[in-house]
Amino acid sequence: MAEPRPELALRFQRRFLAARPLRSLPWPELEQSLRSAPDSALLADILHKTILHPLCVKYPPSTKYRRCFLTELIKKLESTAAEPLDELYEALADTLKEEESTHCYKNYLLPSGDCVSLSESTALISGGTTGLVTWEAALHLAQWALHNPGLFRDRTILELGSGIGFTGIAICKTCQPRTFIFSDCHPHVLRQLGENIRLNGFTPEPAMTWSIQNESQGQEVEGENCQNPKVIVAELDWGLVTQKQLLGLRADVVIAADVVYDPEIILALIGMLQKLSSTRADSKAPEVFIASTIRNPDTYQLFQTELDKVGIRWQMIPAHSSCHFLYDVQPDVTILQLFI
């Protein structure tokens, strides 16, 4: 039985606006629907929910992505007896006139009806860093956070290795934290991170006002209105930050995504977690959650082994079966809760 057409068009919309891999879009379902009713109206609906959608017009995915998407749609149209769809060919002609850019946008539709729009690099490695794109573990961590808003509501959150900001922005829009501290150490990443935070309607505090300069006045980092959390962007080098500086952050929850991929980084991360373990004036250590894509099982095992060596207990968080914006959930993405 063919999938209802409105739902099928919406599935294309959510995947397309987020520029998910084209192979993950529901092409087989589209083919089945067109076989049962060869009508260009469905393709017109998909076109208006993707290429011609206001979000795509304002914040478009890469030229190459849109071009390949339209080419595939045209193939599906031409494989049926449906009437030609002029605006489909016109849209492709428009993309053929465009020049490729080093940056593109991805738009993630949240279950709340809100959206996270991000400017990303079109290259996996840009400016000497991999931090200018959104990685799978960040999507997975954000989805988990949206299922657990109470963990973040009215609390101060520190995100390590924020990259270009997806997870933190999604939490700020849906989970009502009191204060959210984005952090990274790469200048290019921090600049892009700040741009994306502003793009999504938040105004980050000036870099010099974050609490490391007010080490004895940690309370100052806390926002007053959880509907509009205080947002801070901090340059944070795990190897150089001191325990006294971390005290100023007064983090209740610490999160990170895709930070466990290199042995040297693992050691620096664990060293900083040890500093965090006794930073709170009330002696209560923050709750820590780290999401990882297991690309190299040996490296991930090393992380767990090093945690055991320093006495940091950990447990795996069960995955949620329902998906909202994480369309093609990968089984090699896990979340660990650490007890520091």
C-alpha positions as a Markdown table, in Angstrom:
| # | Residue | x | y | z |
|---|---|---|---|---|
| 1 | Met | 0.0 | 0.0 | 0.0 |
| 2 | Ala | 1.4 | 3.4 | -1.0 |
| 3 | Glu | 2.2 | 5.9 | 1.7 |
| 4 | Pro | -0.3 | 8.8 | 1.9 |
| 5 | Arg | 1.0 | 11.6 | -0.3 |
| 6 | Pro | 1.0 | 14.5 | 2.2 |
| 7 | Glu | 3.1 | 12.5 | 4.7 |
| 8 | Leu | 5.5 | 11.4 | 1.9 |
| 9 | Ala | 6.0 | 15.0 | 0.9 |
| 10 | Leu | 6.7 | 16.0 | 4.5 |
| 11 | Arg | 9.3 | 13.2 | 4.8 |
| 12 | Phe | 11.1 | 14.6 | 1.8 |
| 13 | Gln | 10.8 | 18.1 | 3.3 |
| 14 | Arg | 12.4 | 17.3 | 6.6 |
| 15 | Arg | 15.3 | 15.3 | 5.1 |
| 16 | Phe | 15.9 | 17.8 | 2.2 |
| 17 | Leu | 16.0 | 20.9 | 4.4 |
| 18 | Ala | 18.5 | 19.3 | 6.6 |
| 19 | Ala | 20.5 | 18.2 | 3.6 |
| 20 | Arg | 20.6 | 14.6 | 4.7 |
| 21 | Pro | 22.3 | 12.2 | 2.3 |
| 22 | Leu | 20.2 | 11.9 | -0.8 |
| 23 | Arg | 20.2 | 8.1 | -0.6 |
| 24 | Ser | 18.3 | 8.5 | 2.8 |
| 25 | Leu | 15.3 | 10.2 | 1.1 |
| 26 | Pro | 12.2 | 8.0 | 0.6 |
| 27 | Trp | 12.7 | 7.5 | -3.2 |
| 28 | Pro | 11.3 | 3.9 | -3.2 |
| 29 | Glu | 8.1 | 5.1 | -1.6 |
| 30 | Leu | 7.9 | 7.9 | -4.2 |
| 31 | Glu | 8.3 | 5.4 | -7.0 |
| 32 | Gln | 5.6 | 3.2 | -5.5 |
| 33 | Ser | 3.2 | 6.2 | -5.2 |
| 34 | Leu | 3.9 | 7.3 | -8.8 |
| 35 | Arg | 3.3 | 3.8 | -10.1 |
| 36 | Ser | -0.1 | 3.6 | -8.4 |
| 37 | Ala | -1.1 | 7.1 | -9.5 |
| 38 | Pro | 1.2 | 8.7 | -12.2 |
| 39 | Asp | 0.4 | 12.3 | -11.3 |
| 40 | Ser | 2.8 | 15.3 | -11.3 |
| 41 | Ala | 0.8 | 16.9 | -8.5 |
| 42 | Leu | 2.8 | 14.9 | -5.9 |
| 43 | Leu | 6.1 | 16.0 | -7.4 |
| 44 | Ala | 4.9 | 19.6 | -7.4 |
| 45 | Asp | 4.0 | 19.3 | -3.7 |
| 46 | Ile | 7.5 | 17.9 | -3.0 |
| 47 | Leu | 9.1 | 20.7 | -5.0 |
| 48 | His | 7.2 | 23.4 | -3.0 |
| 49 | Lys | 8.1 | 21.8 | 0.3 |
| 50 | Thr | 11.8 | 21.6 | -0.6 |
| 51 | Ile | 13.4 | 23.7 | -3.3 |
| 52 | Leu | 10.7 | 26.4 | -3.2 |
| 53 | His | 10.2 | 26.4 | 0.6 |
| 54 | Pro | 10.9 | 29.8 | 2.2 |
| 55 | Leu | 13.6 | 28.2 | 4.4 |
| 56 | Cys | 15.4 | 26.8 | 1.4 |
| 57 | Val | 15.1 | 30.1 | -0.5 |
| 58 | Lys | 16.6 | 32.0 | 2.5 |
| 59 | Tyr | 19.0 | 29.4 | 3.7 |
| 60 | Pro | 19.7 | 27.0 | 0.9 |
| 61 | Pro | 21.6 | 23.7 | 1.0 |
| 62 | Ser | 24.6 | 23.5 | -1.3 |
| 63 | Thr | 24.2 | 24.1 | -5.0 |
| 64 | Lys | 25.4 | 20.6 | -5.7 |
| 65 | Tyr | 22.9 | 19.0 | -3.3 |
| 66 | Arg | 20.0 | 20.9 | -4.8 |
| 67 | Arg | 21.1 | 20.1 | -8.3 |
| 68 | Cys | 21.3 | 16.4 | -7.6 |
| 69 | Phe | 18.0 | 16.4 | -5.8 |
| 70 | Leu | 16.2 | 18.1 | -8.7 |
| 71 | Thr | 17.9 | 15.7 | -11.2 |
| 72 | Glu | 16.6 | 12.7 | -9.3 |
| 73 | Leu | 13.1 | 14.2 | -9.1 |
| 74 | Ile | 13.1 | 14.8 | -12.8 |
| 75 | Lys | 14.1 | 11.1 | -13.4 |
| 76 | Lys | 11.2 | 10.0 | -11.3 |
| 77 | Leu | 8.8 | 12.2 | -13.3 |
| 78 | Glu | 10.1 | 11.1 | -16.6 |
| 79 | Ser | 9.8 | 7.4 | -15.6 |
| 80 | Thr | 6.0 | 7.8 | -15.4 |
| 81 | Ala | 3.2 | 8.8 | -17.7 |
| 82 | Ala | 2.6 | 12.0 | -15.7 |
| 83 | Glu | 2.3 | 15.4 | -17.3 |
| 84 | Pro | 5.6 | 17.4 | -17.6 |
| 85 | Leu | 6.2 | 19.8 | -14.7 |
| 86 | Asp | 7.7 | 23.0 | -16.1 |
| 87 | Glu | 8.6 | 24.5 | -12.7 |
| 88 | Leu | 10.7 | 21.4 | -11.9 |
| 89 | Tyr | 12.9 | 22.0 | -15.0 |
| 90 | Glu | 13.0 | 25.8 | -14.3 |
| 91 | Ala | 14.2 | 25.1 | -10.8 |
| 92 | Leu | 17.0 | 22.9 | -12.2 |
| 93 | Ala | 17.9 | 25.6 | -14.7 |
| 94 | Asp | 18.3 | 28.1 | -11.9 |
| 95 | Thr | 20.7 | 25.9 | -9.9 |
| 96 | Leu | 22.8 | 25.3 | -13.1 |
| 97 | Lys | 23.4 | 29.0 | -13.2 |
| 98 | Glu | 24.7 | 29.2 | -9.7 |
| 99 | Glu | 28.3 | 29.0 | -8.7 |
| 100 | Glu | 29.4 | 26.6 | -6.0 |
| 101 | Ser | 30.0 | 28.2 | -2.6 |
| 102 | Thr | 32.3 | 27.1 | 0.3 |
| 103 | His | 29.4 | 27.4 | 2.7 |
| 104 | Cys | 25.8 | 26.1 | 2.7 |
| 105 | Tyr | 22.9 | 25.9 | 5.1 |
| 106 | Lys | 21.1 | 23.1 | 6.8 |
| 107 | Asn | 17.7 | 23.6 | 8.4 |
| 108 | Tyr | 16.5 | 21.1 | 11.1 |
| 109 | Leu | 12.8 | 21.1 | 11.8 |
| 110 | Leu | 12.3 | 20.4 | 15.5 |
| 111 | Pro | 9.3 | 18.6 | 17.0 |
| 112 | Ser | 8.3 | 21.8 | 18.7 |
| 113 | Gly | 7.7 | 23.4 | 15.3 |
| 114 | Asp | 10.8 | 25.6 | 15.6 |
| 115 | Cys | 13.8 | 25.2 | 13.4 |
| 116 | Val | 17.6 | 25.3 | 13.8 |
| 117 | Ser | 19.3 | 26.8 | 10.7 |
| 118 | Leu | 23.0 | 26.4 | 10.4 |
| 119 | Ser | 25.7 | 27.8 | 8.1 |
| 120 | Glu | 28.2 | 25.0 | 7.5 |
| 121 | Ser | 31.3 | 24.4 | 5.4 |
| 122 | Thr | 30.8 | 22.3 | 2.3 |
| 123 | Ala | 34.1 | 20.5 | 3.1 |
| 124 | Leu | 34.5 | 18.0 | 5.9 |
| 125 | Ile | 37.8 | 19.6 | 6.7 |
| 126 | Ser | 38.0 | 23.3 | 6.4 |
| 127 | Gly | 40.4 | 25.9 | 7.9 |
| 128 | Gly | 42.4 | 23.0 | 9.5 |
| 129 | Thr | 39.4 | 21.7 | 11.5 |
| 130 | Thr | 36.6 | 19.2 | 11.2 |
| 131 | Gly | 34.4 | 21.5 | 13.5 |
| 132 | Leu | 32.7 | 23.4 | 10.7 |
| 133 | Val | 30.1 | 20.7 | 9.9 |
| 134 | Thr | 27.4 | 19.0 | 12.0 |
| 135 | Trp | 28.3 | 15.4 | 12.9 |
| 136 | Glu | 25.9 | 12.5 | 13.5 |
| 137 | Ala | 26.6 | 12.3 | 17.3 |
| 138 | Ala | 25.5 | 16.0 | 17.7 |
| 139 | Leu | 22.1 | 15.1 | 16.1 |
| 140 | His | 21.8 | 12.0 | 18.3 |
| 141 | Leu | 22.6 | 14.0 | 21.5 |
| 142 | Ala | 20.1 | 16.7 | 20.6 |
| 143 | Gln | 17.4 | 14.2 | 19.9 |
| 144 | Trp | 18.1 | 12.6 | 23.3 |
| 145 | Ala | 18.0 | 16.1 | 25.0 |
| 146 | Leu | 14.6 | 16.8 | 23.5 |
| 147 | His | 13.3 | 13.6 | 25.1 |
| 148 | Asn | 14.7 | 14.7 | 28.4 |
| 149 | Pro | 14.0 | 18.5 | 28.7 |
| 150 | Gly | 13.8 | 18.3 | 32.5 |
| 151 | Leu | 17.5 | 17.6 | 32.7 |
| 152 | Phe | 18.3 | 21.0 | 31.2 |
| 153 | Arg | 15.4 | 23.2 | 32.3 |
| 154 | Asp | 16.5 | 26.1 | 34.6 |
| 155 | Arg | 20.1 | 24.8 | 34.8 |
| 156 | Thr | 23.5 | 26.0 | 33.6 |
| 157 | Ile | 24.8 | 23.8 | 30.7 |
| 158 | Leu | 28.4 | 23.6 | 29.5 |
| 159 | Glu | 28.9 | 22.1 | 26.1 |
| 160 | Leu | 32.4 | 20.9 | 25.2 |
| 161 | Gly | 33.5 | 21.1 | 21.6 |
| 162 | Ser | 30.3 | 22.8 | 20.4 |
| 163 | Gly | 31.4 | 23.0 | 16.8 |
| 164 | Ile | 29.0 | 25.1 | 14.8 |
| 165 | Gly | 26.3 | 24.8 | 17.5 |
| 166 | Phe | 23.5 | 22.5 | 16.5 |
| 167 | Thr | 23.0 | 20.6 | 19.8 |
| 168 | Gly | 23.3 | 23.7 | 22.0 |
| 169 | Ile | 20.9 | 25.8 | 19.8 |
| 170 | Ala | 18.3 | 23.0 | 19.8 |
| 171 | Ile | 18.5 | 22.7 | 23.6 |
| 172 | Cys | 18.2 | 26.5 | 24.0 |
| 173 | Lys | 15.1 | 26.6 | 21.7 |
| 174 | Thr | 13.3 | 23.6 | 23.4 |
| 175 | Cys | 14.6 | 22.8 | 26.8 |
| 176 | Gln | 14.6 | 26.2 | 28.6 |
| 177 | Pro | 18.1 | 26.2 | 30.2 |
| 178 | Arg | 18.9 | 29.1 | 32.5 |
| 179 | Thr | 22.4 | 29.5 | 30.9 |
| 180 | Phe | 24.0 | 27.7 | 28.0 |
| 181 | Ile | 27.8 | 27.9 | 27.6 |
| 182 | Phe | 29.0 | 27.0 | 24.2 |
| 183 | Ser | 32.8 | 26.2 | 24.0 |
| 184 | Asp | 35.4 | 25.3 | 21.6 |
| 185 | Cys | 39.1 | 26.1 | 21.0 |
| 186 | His | 39.5 | 26.7 | 17.3 |
| 187 | Pro | 39.2 | 30.3 | 16.2 |
| 188 | His | 37.4 | 29.5 | 12.9 |
| 189 | Val | 34.9 | 27.3 | 14.7 |
| 190 | Leu | 34.2 | 29.9 | 17.4 |
| 191 | Arg | 33.6 | 32.6 | 14.7 |
| 192 | Gln | 31.1 | 30.3 | 12.8 |
| 193 | Leu | 29.5 | 29.2 | 16.1 |
| 194 | Gly | 28.8 | 32.8 | 17.0 |
| 195 | Glu | 27.3 | 33.5 | 13.6 |
| 196 | Asn | 25.0 | 30.5 | 13.9 |
| 197 | Ile | 23.9 | 31.4 | 17.4 |
| 198 | Arg | 22.9 | 34.9 | 16.1 |
| 199 | Leu | 21.3 | 33.4 | 13.0 |
| 200 | Asn | 18.9 | 31.5 | 15.4 |
| 201 | Gly | 17.8 | 34.6 | 17.3 |
| 202 | Phe | 20.2 | 34.5 | 20.3 |
| 203 | Thr | 22.7 | 37.1 | 21.3 |
| 204 | Pro | 25.9 | 35.6 | 22.8 |
| 205 | Glu | 27.6 | 37.5 | 25.6 |
| 206 | Pro | 30.8 | 39.3 | 24.5 |
| 207 | Ala | 33.7 | 36.8 | 24.8 |
| 208 | Met | 35.4 | 38.7 | 27.6 |
| 209 | Thr | 32.4 | 38.8 | 29.9 |
| 210 | Trp | 32.2 | 35.0 | 30.4 |
| 211 | Ser | 32.8 | 33.9 | 34.0 |
| 212 | Ile | 36.4 | 32.9 | 33.7 |
| 213 | Gln | 37.3 | 36.5 | 34.3 |
| 214 | Asn | 34.9 | 36.6 | 37.2 |
| 215 | Glu | 36.3 | 33.5 | 38.9 |
| 216 | Ser | 35.0 | 34.4 | 42.4 |
| 217 | Gln | 31.6 | 35.4 | 41.1 |
| 218 | Gly | 30.3 | 32.3 | 39.4 |
| 219 | Gln | 26.7 | 33.4 | 39.9 |
| 220 | Glu | 27.1 | 36.0 | 37.2 |
| 221 | Val | 27.0 | 33.5 | 34.4 |
| 222 | Glu | 23.4 | 32.5 | 35.2 |
| 223 | Gly | 20.5 | 33.9 | 33.2 |
| 224 | Glu | 17.4 | 35.3 | 34.7 |
| 225 | Asn | 14.7 | 34.0 | 32.2 |
| 226 | Cys | 14.7 | 30.4 | 31.0 |
| 227 | Gln | 12.4 | 31.4 | 28.2 |
| 228 | Asn | 15.3 | 33.4 | 26.9 |
| 229 | Pro | 18.5 | 31.7 | 28.2 |
| 230 | Lys | 21.7 | 33.5 | 28.7 |
| 231 | Val | 24.1 | 32.4 | 26.0 |
| 232 | Ile | 27.9 | 32.5 | 26.3 |
| 233 | Val | 30.5 | 31.5 | 23.8 |
| 234 | Ala | 33.8 | 30.6 | 25.4 |
| 235 | Glu | 37.2 | 29.7 | 24.1 |
| 236 | Leu | 38.1 | 26.7 | 26.2 |
| 237 | Asp | 41.3 | 24.7 | 25.9 |
| 238 | Trp | 41.0 | 21.5 | 27.8 |
| 239 | Gly | 44.7 | 21.3 | 28.5 |
| 240 | Leu | 45.1 | 24.8 | 29.7 |
| 241 | Val | 41.9 | 25.6 | 31.6 |
| 242 | Thr | 42.4 | 25.6 | 35.4 |
| 243 | Gln | 40.1 | 24.1 | 38.1 |
| 244 | Lys | 39.6 | 27.6 | 39.4 |
| 245 | Gln | 38.4 | 28.8 | 36.0 |
| 246 | Leu | 36.0 | 25.9 | 35.7 |
| 247 | Leu | 34.6 | 26.8 | 39.1 |
| 248 | Gly | 33.4 | 30.1 | 37.6 |
| 249 | Leu | 31.2 | 28.3 | 35.1 |
| 250 | Arg | 29.1 | 26.6 | 37.8 |
| 251 | Ala | 27.9 | 24.0 | 35.3 |
| 252 | Asp | 25.1 | 21.8 | 36.4 |
| 253 | Val | 25.3 | 19.6 | 33.3 |
| 254 | Val | 28.1 | 19.0 | 30.9 |
| 255 | Ile | 27.5 | 17.6 | 27.4 |
| 256 | Ala | 29.7 | 16.9 | 24.4 |
| 257 | Ala | 29.4 | 15.2 | 21.0 |
| 258 | Asp | 32.0 | 13.6 | 18.8 |
| 259 | Val | 34.9 | 14.5 | 21.0 |
| 260 | Val | 36.3 | 10.9 | 21.5 |
| 261 | Tyr | 38.2 | 10.3 | 18.2 |
| 262 | Asp | 41.9 | 10.7 | 19.0 |
| 263 | Pro | 44.0 | 9.3 | 21.9 |
| 264 | Glu | 45.6 | 12.6 | 22.8 |
| 265 | Ile | 42.3 | 14.4 | 22.9 |
| 266 | Ile | 40.9 | 11.6 | 25.1 |
| 267 | Leu | 43.6 | 12.2 | 27.7 |
| 268 | Ala | 43.0 | 16.0 | 27.6 |
| 269 | Leu | 39.3 | 15.5 | 28.0 |
| 270 | Ile | 39.6 | 13.1 | 30.9 |
| 271 | Gly | 42.1 | 15.5 | 32.6 |
| 272 | Met | 39.5 | 18.3 | 32.3 |
| 273 | Leu | 36.7 | 16.0 | 33.6 |
| 274 | Gln | 38.8 | 15.4 | 36.7 |
| 275 | Lys | 39.1 | 19.1 | 37.2 |
| 276 | Leu | 35.3 | 19.4 | 36.9 |
| 277 | Ser | 34.7 | 16.7 | 39.4 |
| 278 | Ser | 35.3 | 19.0 | 42.4 |
| 279 | Thr | 34.6 | 22.5 | 40.9 |
| 280 | Arg | 31.2 | 23.2 | 42.6 |
| 281 | Ala | 31.3 | 25.1 | 45.8 |
| 282 | Asp | 28.6 | 22.9 | 47.1 |
| 283 | Ser | 30.8 | 19.9 | 46.2 |
| 284 | Lys | 28.2 | 18.5 | 43.8 |
| 285 | Ala | 29.8 | 17.6 | 40.5 |
| 286 | Pro | 28.0 | 18.2 | 37.3 |
| 287 | Glu | 26.1 | 15.5 | 35.4 |
| 288 | Val | 28.1 | 14.6 | 32.3 |
| 289 | Phe | 26.8 | 13.1 | 29.0 |
| 290 | Ile | 29.0 | 12.4 | 26.0 |
| 291 | Ala | 27.7 | 11.2 | 22.6 |
| 292 | Ser | 30.1 | 9.4 | 20.3 |
| 293 | Thr | 30.1 | 7.9 | 16.8 |
| 294 | Ile | 32.2 | 4.8 | 17.1 |
| 295 | Arg | 34.4 | 5.0 | 14.0 |
| 296 | Asn | 37.3 | 3.1 | 15.6 |
| 297 | Pro | 36.3 | 0.6 | 18.3 |
| 298 | Asp | 39.9 | 0.6 | 19.7 |
| 299 | Thr | 39.8 | 4.4 | 20.3 |
| 300 | Tyr | 36.4 | 4.2 | 21.9 |
| 301 | Gln | 37.6 | 1.3 | 24.1 |
| 302 | Leu | 40.6 | 3.4 | 25.1 |
| 303 | Phe | 38.3 | 6.1 | 26.3 |
| 304 | Gln | 36.4 | 3.7 | 28.5 |
| 305 | Thr | 39.7 | 2.2 | 29.8 |
| 306 | Glu | 41.1 | 5.6 | 30.7 |
| 307 | Leu | 37.9 | 6.5 | 32.5 |
| 308 | Asp | 38.2 | 3.3 | 34.5 |
| 309 | Lys | 41.9 | 4.1 | 35.3 |
| 310 | Val | 41.0 | 7.5 | 36.9 |
| 311 | Gly | 37.9 | 6.1 | 38.7 |
| 312 | Ile | 35.2 | 7.8 | 36.6 |
| 313 | Arg | 32.3 | 5.5 | 36.4 |
| 314 | Trp | 30.1 | 5.4 | 33.3 |
| 315 | Gln | 27.0 | 3.8 | 31.9 |
| 316 | Met | 25.4 | 3.7 | 28.5 |
| 317 | Ile | 22.2 | 5.6 | 27.9 |
| 318 | Pro | 19.6 | 3.5 | 26.0 |
| 319 | Ala | 18.7 | 4.9 | 22.5 |
| 320 | His | 15.2 | 6.2 | 21.8 |
| 321 | Ser | 13.4 | 4.4 | 19.0 |
| 322 | Ser | 11.4 | 7.4 | 17.8 |
| 323 | Cys | 13.1 | 9.9 | 15.4 |
| 324 | His | 12.3 | 13.5 | 14.7 |
| 325 | Phe | 15.2 | 15.1 | 12.9 |
| 326 | Leu | 17.7 | 12.3 | 13.2 |
| 327 | Tyr | 16.3 | 10.5 | 10.1 |
| 328 | Asp | 18.8 | 7.8 | 9.5 |
| 329 | Val | 19.8 | 6.7 | 13.0 |
| 330 | Gln | 23.2 | 5.0 | 13.0 |
| 331 | Pro | 23.7 | 2.1 | 15.3 |
| 332 | Asp | 27.3 | 3.2 | 16.0 |
| 333 | Val | 26.3 | 6.4 | 17.9 |
| 334 | Thr | 26.1 | 6.0 | 21.7 |
| 335 | Ile | 25.7 | 8.2 | 24.7 |
| 336 | Leu | 27.6 | 7.6 | 27.9 |
| 337 | Gln | 26.7 | 9.2 | 31.2 |
| 338 | Leu | 29.8 | 9.8 | 33.3 |
| 339 | Phe | 29.8 | 10.0 | 37.1 |
| 340 | Ile | 32.7 | 12.3 | 38.0 |
